[in-house]
Amino acid sequence: MKSQTIASMTLAAAMAVTLTACGPSEPVDEDRPGSEPADETTGEGSTEYPLTVENCGREVTVEAPPTRVVSLDQNSTEILLSLGLEDRLIGTASWTDPVLPALAEAEEDVPRLSDDAPTYEVVLDADPDFITASFGRHFALEGGVASRERFDETGMESYLSPTDCEDGTSINGGGTRTRMLEIDTLYTEIHELAAIFDVPSRGEALVADLEERAEDALDGVDADGATVAFWFADTRTPYMAGAYGSAARLAEMSGMENVLDDAADDWPAVGWETIVERDPDVLVLGDLQRARFPGDLLEDKIEFLTADPLARTLDAVEDQEYIALHGAEMNPSIRFVDGLEKIGEFWKERDAE
């Protein structure tokens, strides 16, 4: 029988409407909510300052809980919001999808500097004292927002997600993974940010919740070694999950085999000939509500798959063996567990047929 786990197009459209922004690289209005520093007394009194954290080959030292934070990625922003730190956020950027519904109210008054990466000048205008990022490309000398050294020069300490690091090198900043990303690395990020902001108990609670949900998501799931390809974006030369990134970890945790387990890059661009040759049993389709590039949206992917003379020959297309995930659910973020839950639901429904 045909099996399909696809989000409702109507729901996706409604969610897209809720994704509002101030427009690319707009300076922050000083009178907008979030422009005032947070009360430094809101911490738990557990962190001893100055606090030094080893972070991707650097030492990050904070003298007190940061009060004016710019988060350069959705993943980082949602961690900070989950830790109840929305009063510290004075700007966010680089969103692929609407904010998690449970965090929508907290995120509502946080200024959006840009849907994509902001300019250095826009970040500087926000006057932050701390910068967080999920991907090292933001700190690249060429094409980035600014190097970490440049942020240091203006008194802004920076923190890069350890999920983007291996042996002190940023993967998204030009490095290549040699081993699979561990979920514990994400938990390390949560604990470190919770310590930096003096809310360690919130970090412990968040990690405990993610661990419990991840276990429940896969309870009774038996993918029986089914092969899978994760399609993030683009149609002509699609970006598919390689062997070691977050999506590959989703496959491993759920008992599936990634057909591109010989590709070291997190998201290598491959030809459809390669995907047809490897013929995955299941296609995980990214539903990126940013809708900036061809093939971002779920409906665009499905339209392409059914129309392209090569892609439509895949058994997974003929049988509609699709799992739809938001882009943030395939990236190393707290939303990995949402991805696991959707994968688990797919296999439970399939096994019940």
RODO-2510 file (C-alpha; in nm, 4 decimals, decimal comma):
residues 353
     n   res          X          Y          Z
     1     m     0,0000     0,0000     0,0000
     2     k     0,1081     0,3587    -0,0476
     3     s     0,2216     0,5368     0,2654
     4     q     0,2668     0,9082     0,3099
     5     t     0,3510     1,1487     0,5936
     6     i     0,3127     1,4989     0,4536
     7     a     0,2129     1,8169     0,6344
     8     s    -0,1103     1,9739     0,5203
     9     m    -0,0534     2,2289     0,2469
    10     t    -0,3138     2,4516     0,4068
    11     l    -0,1343     2,4360     0,7394
    12     a     0,1990     2,5044     0,5738
    13     a     0,0558     2,8100     0,4024
    14     a    -0,0916     2,9358     0,7271
    15     m     0,2388     2,8869     0,9072
    16     a     0,4213     3,0727     0,6324
    17     v     0,1992     3,3747     0,6908
    18     t     0,3084     3,3857     1,0536
    19     l     0,6745     3,4178     0,9548
    20     t     0,7150     3,7939     0,9739
    21     a     1,0353     3,9909     0,9499
    22     c     1,1714     4,3421     0,9487
    23     g     1,3232     4,2839     0,6070
    24     p     1,6793     4,2028     0,5085
    25     s     1,9483     4,3858     0,7036
    26     e     1,7331     4,6532     0,8657
    27     p     1,8831     4,8435     1,1587
    28     v     1,7120     4,7846     1,4910
    29     d     1,4867     5,0634     1,6090
    30     e     1,6074     5,1613     1,9570
    31     d     1,2459     5,2077     2,0693
    32     r     1,1415     4,8574     1,9719
    33     p     1,0831     4,5866     2,2338
    34     g     1,4052     4,4102     2,3250
    35     s     1,6211     4,7208     2,2922
    36     e     1,6579     4,7640     2,6681
    37     p     1,9108     4,5540     2,8639
    38     a     1,7730     4,2677     3,0685
    39     d     1,7779     4,2665     3,4470
    40     e     2,1067     4,1024     3,5463
    41     t     1,9520     3,9661     3,8652
    42     t     1,7268     3,7170     3,6869
    43     g     1,9851     3,4340     3,6976
    44     e     1,9929     3,1462     3,9438
    45     g     2,3128     3,2506     4,1183
    46     s     2,4807     2,9203     4,0269
    47     t     2,7397     3,0314     3,7700
    48     e     3,0663     3,1745     3,9006
    49     y     3,1993     3,4592     3,6904
    50     p     3,4201     3,5171     3,5082
    51     l     3,3266     3,1967     3,3241
    52     t     3,5517     3,0559     3,0516
    53     v     3,4227     2,8022     2,7986
    54     e     3,6316     2,6173     2,5401
    55     n     3,4502     2,6837     2,2138
    56     c     3,5612     2,5523     1,8760
    57     g     3,9311     2,6114     1,9309
    58     r     3,8831     2,9353     2,1243
    59     e     3,8281     3,0429     2,4809
    60     v     3,5076     3,2368     2,5428
    61     t     3,5110     3,4349     2,8675
    62     v     3,2095     3,6158     3,0075
    63     e     3,2378     3,8430     3,3097
    64     a     2,8637     3,8433     3,3802
    65     p     2,5454     3,7068     3,2189
    66     p     2,5093     3,8684     2,8740
    67     t     2,2201     4,1125     2,8583
    68     r     2,2118     4,2118     2,4892
    69     v     2,2348     3,9089     2,2605
    70     v     2,2196     3,8742     1,8837
    71     s     2,1598     3,5193     1,7598
    72     l     2,2636     3,4698     1,3994
    73     d     2,0677     3,1471     1,3413
    74     q     1,7212     3,0060     1,4064
    75     n     1,8697     2,7024     1,5825
    76     s     2,0545     2,9148     1,8365
    77     t     1,7576     3,1456     1,8817
    78     e     1,5218     2,8604     1,9652
    79     i     1,7625     2,7274     2,2280
    80     l     1,7795     3,0692     2,3933
    81     l     1,4016     3,1054     2,3807
    82     s     1,3601     2,7563     2,5270
    83     l     1,5832     2,8655     2,8141
    84     g     1,3509     3,1591     2,8822
    85     l     1,6032     3,4203     2,7676
    86     e     1,3864     3,6195     2,5293
    87     d     1,4418     3,9327     2,7403
    88     r     1,8130     3,9083     2,6542
    89     l     1,7618     3,8778     2,2775
    90     i     1,7891     4,2043     2,0876
    91     g     1,8085     4,0491     1,7424
    92     t     1,7842     3,7241     1,5448
    93     a     1,8589     3,6214     1,1873
    94     s     1,8868     3,3340     0,9367
    95     w     1,5484     3,1618     0,9604
    96     t     1,4452     2,8663     0,7425
    97     d     1,1051     2,8048     0,9042
    98     p     0,8473     2,9609     1,1377
    99     v     0,9397     2,9546     1,5040
   100     l     0,8277     2,6538     1,7075
   101     p     0,4643     2,7149     1,8073
   102     a     0,5488     2,6744     2,1760
   103     l     0,8021     2,9579     2,1422
   104     a     0,5938     3,1922     1,9260
   105     e     0,4826     3,4177     2,2099
   106     a     0,8341     3,4498     2,3477
   107     e     0,9756     3,5253     2,0016
   108     e     0,7065     3,7767     1,9087
   109     d     0,8843     4,0858     2,0403
   110     v     1,2391     3,9857     1,9448
   111     p     1,3586     4,2030     1,6533
   112     r     1,4344     4,0170     1,3299
   113     l     1,7530     4,1687     1,1890
   114     s     1,7269     3,9656     0,8695
   115     d     1,5655     3,6482     0,7425
   116     d     1,9118     3,5568     0,6150
   117     a     2,2523     3,6669     0,7452
   118     p     2,2628     4,0353     0,8444
   119     t     2,5475     4,2683     0,7636
   120     y     2,8099     4,3452     1,0253
   121     e     2,6872     4,7045     1,0371
   122     v     2,3334     4,5935     1,1226
   123     v     2,4632     4,3752     1,4049
   124     l     2,6817     4,6611     1,5279
   125     d     2,3830     4,8987     1,5279
   126     a     2,1974     4,6613     1,7603
   127     d     2,4788     4,7132     2,0146
   128     p     2,5018     4,3542     2,1458
   129     d     2,7398     4,2303     2,4115
   130     f     2,7209     3,8657     2,3006
   131     i     2,6849     3,6908     1,9628
   132     t     2,5655     3,3320     1,9122
   133     a     2,5710     3,1314     1,5911
   134     s     2,4887     2,7780     1,4836
   135     f     2,7006     2,7818     1,1686
   136     g     3,0590     2,8982     1,1276
   137     r     2,9928     3,0597     0,7913
   138     h     2,8819     3,3699     0,9812
   139     f     3,2338     3,4087     1,1196
   140     a     3,4124     3,3463     0,7894
   141     l     3,6539     3,6135     0,6682
   142     e     3,5034     3,5949     0,3198
   143     g     3,1256     3,6169     0,2882
   144     g     3,0536     3,6030     0,6607
   145     v     2,8949     3,8602     0,8905
   146     a     3,2293     3,9239     1,0614
   147     s     3,5184     3,7241     1,2001
   148     r     3,5168     3,6402     1,5691
   149     e     3,8299     3,8547     1,6037
   150     r     3,6425     4,1531     1,4640
   151     f     3,3588     4,0993     1,7104
   152     d     3,6199     4,0795     1,9874
   153     e     3,7624     4,4163     1,8836
   154     t     3,4258     4,5829     1,9438
   155     g     3,3692     4,4139     2,2806
   156     m     3,1319     4,1442     2,1577
   157     e     3,2112     3,7936     2,2804
   158     s     3,0948     3,5201     2,0424
   159     y     2,9811     3,1599     2,0784
   160     l     2,9610     2,8999     1,8005
   161     s     2,7521     2,5868     1,8385
   162     p     2,9781     2,2885     1,9088
   163     t     2,7585     2,0901     1,6672
   164     d     2,9413     2,2810     1,3921
   165     c     3,2846     2,1943     1,5254
   166     e     3,5161     1,8983     1,5071
   167     d     3,8577     1,9112     1,6718
   168     g     3,8463     2,2888     1,6943
   169     t     3,7475     2,3455     1,3304
   170     s     3,4141     2,4813     1,2071
   171     i     3,2499     2,2420     0,9627
   172     n     3,0243     2,5024     0,8037
   173     g     3,3164     2,7443     0,8032
   174     g     3,5167     2,5249     0,5671
   175     g     3,5968     2,2043     0,7539
   176     t     3,4835     1,8486     0,6833
   177     r     3,3483     1,5961     0,9315
   178     t     3,5307     1,2699     0,9817
   179     r     3,2816     1,1177     1,2267
   180     m     2,9082     1,1358     1,2832
   181     l     2,7621     1,4181     1,4867
   182     e     2,6596     1,3119     1,8372
   183     i     2,3329     1,4328     1,9890
   184     d     2,5258     1,4827     2,3131
   185     t     2,7090     1,7662     2,1357
   186     l     2,3777     1,9508     2,1053
   187     y     2,3150     1,8877     2,4732
   188     t     2,6590     2,0338     2,5472
   189     e     2,5551     2,3519     2,3657
   190     i     2,2392     2,3759     2,5763
   191     h     2,4292     2,3236     2,9016
   192     e     2,7009     2,5735     2,8070
   193     l     2,4546     2,8469     2,7095
   194     a     2,2553     2,7800     3,0261
   195     a     2,5745     2,8217     3,2304
   196     i     2,6757     3,1403     3,0466
   197     f     2,3366     3,2946     3,1274
   198     d     2,3264     3,1494     3,4807
   199     v     2,0182     2,9336     3,4229
   200     p     2,1677     2,5831     3,4539
   201     s     1,8517     2,4204     3,5874
   202     r     1,6630     2,5344     3,2763
   203     g     1,9292     2,3710     3,0620
   204     e     1,9009     2,0458     3,2552
   205     a     1,5213     2,0491     3,2194
   206     l     1,5403     2,1168     2,8447
   207     v     1,7880     1,8332     2,7857
   208     a     1,5810     1,5931     2,9983
   209     d     1,2702     1,6785     2,7946
   210     l     1,4511     1,6242     2,4631
   211     e     1,5932     1,2920     2,5804
   212     e     1,2509     1,1685     2,6901
   213     r     1,0823     1,2773     2,3681
   214     a     1,3539     1,1171     2,1546
   215     e     1,3107     0,7878     2,3365
   216     d     0,9317     0,7988     2,3057
   217     a     0,9498     0,8922     1,9361
   218     l     1,1265     0,5706     1,8455
   219     d     0,9487     0,3378     2,0856
   220     g     0,8226     0,0443     1,8798
   221     v     0,9714     0,1788     1,5545
   222     d     1,1260    -0,0769     1,3197
   223     a     1,2582     0,0681     0,9941
   224     d     1,4311    -0,2671     0,9292
   225     g     1,7257    -0,1085     0,7514
   226     a     1,5204     0,0769     0,4920
   227     t     1,7313     0,3068     0,2757
   228     v     1,6667     0,6799     0,2820
   229     a     1,7749     1,0052     0,1208
   230     f     1,7270     1,3429     0,2917
   231     w     1,6612     1,6233     0,0423
   232     f     1,7177     1,9678     0,1908
   233     a     1,6839     2,2074    -0,1043
   234     d     1,7442     2,2834    -0,4733
   235     t     1,6049     2,0898    -0,7648
   236     r     1,8687     2,0847    -1,0391
   237     t     2,1535     1,9592    -0,8159
   238     p     1,9775     1,8785    -0,4902
   239     y     2,1463     1,9117    -0,1543
   240     m     2,1195     1,5699     0,0081
   241     a     2,2359     1,4613     0,3523
   242     g     2,5885     1,3224     0,3680
   243     a     2,7280     1,0626     0,6033
   244     y     2,7999     1,2505     0,9249
   245     g     2,5635     1,5426     0,9823
   246     s     2,2442     1,5845     1,1804
   247     a     2,0193     1,4240     0,9179
   248     a     2,2486     1,1231     0,8987
   249     r     2,2134     1,0915     1,2747
   250     l     1,8333     1,0932     1,2378
   251     a     1,8635     0,8045     0,9938
   252     e     2,0936     0,6115     1,2260
   253     m     1,8760     0,6674     1,5332
   254     s     1,5631     0,5477     1,3528
   255     g     1,7240     0,2384     1,1991
   256     m     1,7437     0,3604     0,8395
   257     e     2,0434     0,3511     0,6069
   258     n     2,1488     0,6754     0,4388
   259     v     2,2146     0,6118     0,0691
   260     l     2,4851     0,8815     0,0713
   261     d     2,6857     0,7336     0,3560
   262     d     3,0021     0,7747     0,1472
   263     a     2,9741     1,1562     0,1253
   264     a     3,1612     1,3466     0,3964
   265     d     2,9935     1,6870     0,3496
   266     d     2,6864     1,7596     0,5599
   267     w     2,4830     1,8550     0,2509
   268     p     2,6628     1,7605    -0,0716
   269     a     2,5098     1,8681    -0,4003
   270     v     2,4507     1,5546    -0,6083
   271     g     2,2975     1,4698    -0,9436
   272     w     1,9655     1,2944    -0,9750
   273     e     2,1459     1,0173    -1,1591
   274     t     2,3187     0,9279    -0,8307
   275     i     1,9930     0,9250    -0,6350
   276     v     1,8162     0,7123    -0,8967
   277     e     2,1087     0,4720    -0,9038
   278     r     2,0969     0,4272    -0,5250
   279     d     1,7160     0,4118    -0,5277
   280     p     1,6222     0,4960    -0,1660
   281     d     1,3146     0,3284    -0,0182
   282     v     1,2105     0,6568     0,1460
   283     l     1,2609     1,0236     0,0640
   284     v     1,2727     1,2768     0,3464
   285     l     1,1673     1,6081     0,1939
   286     g     1,2621     1,9411     0,3453
   287     d     0,9759     2,1878     0,3755
   288     l     1,1669     2,5154     0,4097
   289     q     0,9208     2,7976     0,4604
   290     r     1,1882     3,0557     0,3809
   291     a     1,1006     2,9842     0,0117
   292     r     1,4066     3,1681    -0,1188
   293     f     1,5446     2,9053    -0,3557
   294     p     1,3976     2,6572    -0,6054
   295     g     1,2829     2,3459    -0,4251
   296     d     1,2621     2,5003    -0,0769
   297     l     0,8939     2,4274    -0,0258
   298     l     0,7468     2,0806     0,0127
   299     e     0,4978     2,1327    -0,2691
   300     d     0,7824     2,2423    -0,5006
   301     k     0,9709     1,9212    -0,4270
   302     i     0,6702     1,6996    -0,4878
   303     e     0,5863     1,8818    -0,8107
   304     f     0,9429     1,8331    -0,9318
   305     l     0,9537     1,4647    -0,8357
   306     t     0,6352     1,3837    -1,0222
   307     a     0,7302     1,5830    -1,3331
   308     d     1,1012     1,5200    -1,3787
   309     p     1,1549     1,2296    -1,6224
   310     l     1,4445     1,0912    -1,4162
   311     a     1,3334     1,1548    -1,0583
   312     r     0,9847     1,0160    -1,1169
   313     t     1,1321     0,6741    -1,1922
   314     l     1,2227     0,6317    -0,8255
   315     d     1,0121     0,3702    -0,6474
   316     a     0,9812     0,6082    -0,3518
   317     v     0,8168     0,8637    -0,5825
   318     e     0,5845     0,6105    -0,7452
   319     d     0,4783     0,4815    -0,4018
   320     q     0,4805     0,8277    -0,2421
   321     e     0,7095     0,7119     0,0377
   322     y     0,7709     1,0624     0,1699
   323     i     0,8425     1,2081     0,5114
   324     a     0,8162     1,5870     0,5302
   325     l     1,0444     1,7687     0,7743
   326     h     1,1119     2,1363     0,8255
   327     g     1,4650     2,2469     0,7439
   328     a     1,5307     2,3219     1,1100
   329     e     1,4417     1,9619     1,1938
   330     m     1,7206     1,8344     0,9683
   331     n     1,9764     2,0773     1,1083
   332     p     2,1523     2,0213     1,4431
   333     s     1,8994     2,1852     1,6722
   334     i     1,6467     2,1107     1,9444
   335     r     1,4064     2,0361     1,6607
   336     f     1,5868     1,7128     1,5797
   337     v     1,3377     1,5519     1,8179
   338     d     1,0446     1,6878     1,6136
   339     g     1,2054     1,5213     1,3146
   340     l     1,2407     1,1942     1,5026
   341     e     0,8751     1,2097     1,6043
   342     k     0,7649     1,2531     1,2428
   343     i     0,9906     0,9703     1,1288
   344     g     0,8537     0,7511     1,4071
   345     e     0,4953     0,8313     1,3096
   346     f     0,5710     0,7410     0,9475
   347     w     0,6993     0,3944     1,0370
   348     k     0,4270     0,3265     1,2913
   349     e     0,1598     0,4151     1,0360
   350     r     0,3352     0,2122     0,7687
   351     d     0,3644    -0,0941     0,9917
   352     a    -0,0046    -0,0671     1,0856
   353     e    -0,1182    -0,0974     0,7227
***
